Amino acid sequence: MIKKHEIYKTDKWNMMTVEVQGKYLVLREISEEWGEECHTFLSRPALMHWAERRFPKDDFENREEEWRALMAAFKGV
């Protein structure tokens, strides 16, 4: 059974989802700028490591609540 988690979604082109497929975590990042990128992780710590590098806290200066919500969504996977 595949369980799908929505990390964020602004419209049909700007979204990120994570699917739990057995022991794999498949992250799909869709943007109007880059198209679709797909990443496969073997563990939740690997997913969190990627998320922390992809969304550094410094990029969310004065938007810390948004960063916390994003990290909480990843931790909820």
C-alpha positions in Angstrom: 0.0 0.0 0.0 1.3 3.4 -1.0 0.8 6.2 1.5 1.1 9.7 0.1 2.0 12.8 2.1 1.6 16.3 0.8 4.4 18.6 2.0 3.2 21.7 0.4 1.0 22.7 -2.6 0.4 26.2 -4.0 -1.1 25.1 -7.4 -0.8 22.1 -9.8 2.8 23.2 -10.7 4.3 24.1 -7.4 4.0 21.2 -5.0 6.0 18.5 -3.2 4.7 15.1 -2.2 6.3 12.1 -0.5 5.1 8.6 -1.2 5.9 5.7 1.2 6.4 2.7 -1.0 7.4 -0.2 1.2 10.9 0.6 2.5 11.4 3.5 0.0 10.4 7.1 0.4 9.8 8.7 -3.0 9.8 12.5 -3.0 8.4 14.3 -6.1 9.0 18.0 -6.4 7.1 19.7 -9.2 7.8 23.4 -10.1 6.9 25.5 -13.0 10.6 26.6 -13.2 12.3 23.1 -13.2 9.6 20.6 -14.0 9.5 17.4 -12.0 12.3 16.1 -9.9 12.1 12.7 -8.2 14.3 11.6 -5.2 14.3 8.2 -3.6 15.4 7.7 0.0 15.9 4.5 2.0 15.3 6.0 5.4 13.5 8.9 7.1 16.8 10.3 8.4 18.1 10.5 4.8 15.0 12.4 3.8 15.4 14.8 6.7 19.1 15.4 5.9 18.1 16.2 2.3 15.2 18.5 3.5 17.5 20.4 5.8 20.0 20.9 3.0 17.3 21.8 0.4 15.6 24.3 2.8 18.3 25.8 5.0 16.9 27.9 7.9 19.0 30.9 6.7 16.8 31.1 3.6 13.7 31.6 5.7 14.9 34.7 7.6 11.8 36.5 9.0 9.7 33.5 7.9 10.7 31.0 10.6 7.2 29.8 11.2 7.0 28.8 7.5 10.3 26.9 7.9 9.0 25.1 11.1 5.8 24.1 9.3 7.8 22.7 6.3 10.1 20.7 8.6 7.1 19.4 10.6 5.6 18.2 7.4 8.7 16.3 6.6 8.9 14.8 10.1 5.3 13.7 9.8 6.2 11.3 6.9 
